[in-house]
Amino acid sequence: MGGRIAADIYFRSPNRVANLTLVDTHSGFAALSLEQRKEYVDSRLAPLKTDKTVADIAPVVAGKLLGPNASDDMRARLEVSIASLRRDCYMKSVSATVE
């Protein structure tokens, strides 16, 4: 999300940014319809609205974030990081991501 925030600042106030390097980010969800954005959010939050915890979904989320060449150590560290997130904060960040 940081890359999208940095890009947004640049496009709103380019005279305030001397340099900007974006790595491993994308332009956001603006190209998706409202229905597609809703489907994205709903699919990510569905497990948490049932009986799953953030720790339960951490392996799946990590798998979607990591590339095919990520090491086992990197995967394990990311899963621990994701699992440590508070459920309500994670749910809000998923929703905010598409806005």
N, C-alpha and C positions, 0 to 999 in steps of 0.2 A: 504494500500500500504506500510505502514511503516514496517509491519512484513516481507513482501517480500524483502524489501530493506535490512533489518537487516540480514535476512537469506543469501542473496546474498553476503553481506560483509563477513559473517562468512565463507561461502564456498570458497570465493576468498582468504581470509586471516585468516584462523582459528587460527594462532598463535597470532593474534592481539585481539582476543576475549576471555576474561576470562570466562564469563558466558553469556548465552543467553536464555531468556524465551520468548516464543512466545505464545500469547493468542489471540484467535478469529481471526485467519489469515489462509491463505491457501498458497499453493506452487506456485500459479500463473497459467498462461494459456498455459504453454509450451506443455502440453499434447494435446491441441486442435490443429487441423489443421489450416492452414492459412485461409481457407474458414470459419471455425467455429469461428475464432477470428474476422474475418470481419463481420460475421453475428451478433456476440455479440455487436460489436461497432455500427454497423448500426442500430440495434434494439434499443439501448440506446439513440442514437442521433436523430433518425427519428423525434420524436416529436419536438425537438428543431430546426430542419431544416424546419419546417412548421411554424405554428403560435403560438406554445407553448413557455412559458418562463420557467426558472428553477423553479420558484415558482409554476407554474402549475403542474409540474411533481414531485414536492417534496413529496406529499403523496404516490405516486406510488414507488418512489425510497426508501423512508423510510420503506415502507411495505416490500420491498425486503431485506433490511438490518437488520430489527429487527426480533427477534424471537417471537414466539407466546405468550410468557409470558411478553412481554414488557408492561409497564404501559402506560396509556393514556398520562401522563405527559411526559414520555420519548419520545413517538411518537411525541407529539406536539413540544418538544424542538428540536428533530432531524429535523422535517419538517421546523422549523424556520431557523435552521442552514443551511440546504440545500438550502432553498429559498434565503438565503443571498449571495449565490455564484454567481460570475459573469459568464454569459453564456459562453463566450469564454474560460475561465479558466476551467469550468466544462467539456466542450467538449474536451479540450486538455487532461484533466486528465483521462477521460474515454478511450481515444485512448492510452494514455501512460500506462494505467493499463494492457493492454494485451501484451505490449512489455516487 
